[in-house]
Amino acid sequence: RDISGVTEGALSPDSLARFQTLTLNGRNIHDIRPLSELPFVKNLNLTGNQFTGGIPPEIGLLEDLSELKLSMNQLSGIIPNSIMNLENLTNINLSINQIEGSLPENYDNLTYLTSLNLSNNNLIGSIPGELGGLENLKELKLYRNNLSGELPHSMCDLIESNCMVSLYDNQLCPPYPACIENILGEQET
């Protein structure tokens, strides 16, 4: 179905329910809900719109979702734990928003995840060691946040498996694992 004429306003879930790939970049859209009525969506790309408020927890009902791209919006609040239950996710991009709170702790269900980009937000707290257990992860971008504490040694597991790790412009504390010391970049103090 062609939705190229959609430029702004709210989209009705009824008109979107059959899409497997939904890409609506930079269209000044401010409201798509409820997400639970998009049961067939596998690739959801809503980059560069006008979304505000938190990411709705019902996003966890999109069981077939493999790509979630909500970057360059004005989203705030925390990352809902329901995202961590989406077993088919390969790509999460929530960068360039105003998302707050800590990084989620449980990554057990994200075994297919290859890219996680949470950069340019207001995330705080430490980096969970569980991130290092994501065996398929090839890109981890957490730069330009307010993350603090010591880096878990599990970051070395990612680097050894050729994952590109970007952590600069945080408040991470030394001592740093030797595997990452030369690529860590500037940390705010």
VENCOR-V165688 format. One line per field, one symbol per residue. ss: DSSP state (h for helix, s for strand, l for the rest). phi: phi as a letter, one per 30 degrees, with the letter a starting at -180 (. if undefined). burial: I if it has 24 or more other C-alpha atoms within 12 Angstrom, else O. A space follows every 10 residues. Layout:
# VENCOR-V165688
ss=???
phi=???
burial=???
This chain:
# VENCOR-V165688
ss=llllllllss slhhhhllll ssslllllss ssllhhhlll llssslllll lsslllhhhh hlllllsssl lllsslllll hhhhhlllll ssslllllll lsllllllll llllssslll lllsslllhh hhhlllllss sllllsssss llllhhhhhh lllsssllll ssslllllll lllllllll
phi=.cbdddbajc cdeddcecdc cbcbdhcidc abadddccdc dcbcbbdicc dbidddeded dddcdcbbbb dhbbdbicdd ddddcddcdc bbbcdhbbdc iddecccedc dcdcbbbcdh bcdbicdddd eddddcdcab cbdhbbdbid dddddddddd ciddcbbdhb bdcddceedc edcdidcdc
burial=OOOOOOOOOO IOOOOIIOIO IIIIIOIIII IIOOIOIIIO IIIIIIIIII IIOIIIOIII IIIIIIIIII IIIIIIOIII IIIIIIIIII IIIIIIIIII IIIIIIIIII IIIIIIIIII IIIIOIIIII IIIIIIIIII IIIIIIIIOO IIIIIIIIIO OOIIIIIIII IIIOOOOOOI IOOIOOIOO
